[in-house]
């Protein structure tokens, strides 16, 4: 059995999450010998106010704050959220 836990910022679409689950499952089946029926993926969306990045509070990090509005919601404009 394989359990994969991924912690990431909120803001991905359902399709992106679906694709990620599929890709992770495929990789574990191909490279770790797990069976698809016994592979579980848990996606945990953690808002930026609960992250630290390289020793810096995520909301204080310039690269992070370019992707997040002051209220902690993700910026959805594709030009500022690569």
Secondary structure, DSSP 8 states (H G I E B T S, - for coil): -EEEEEEE-S---HHHHHHHHHHHHHHHHHHH---GGGEEEEEEE--GGG-EETTEEGGG-HHHHTTB-TTS-B---TTT--
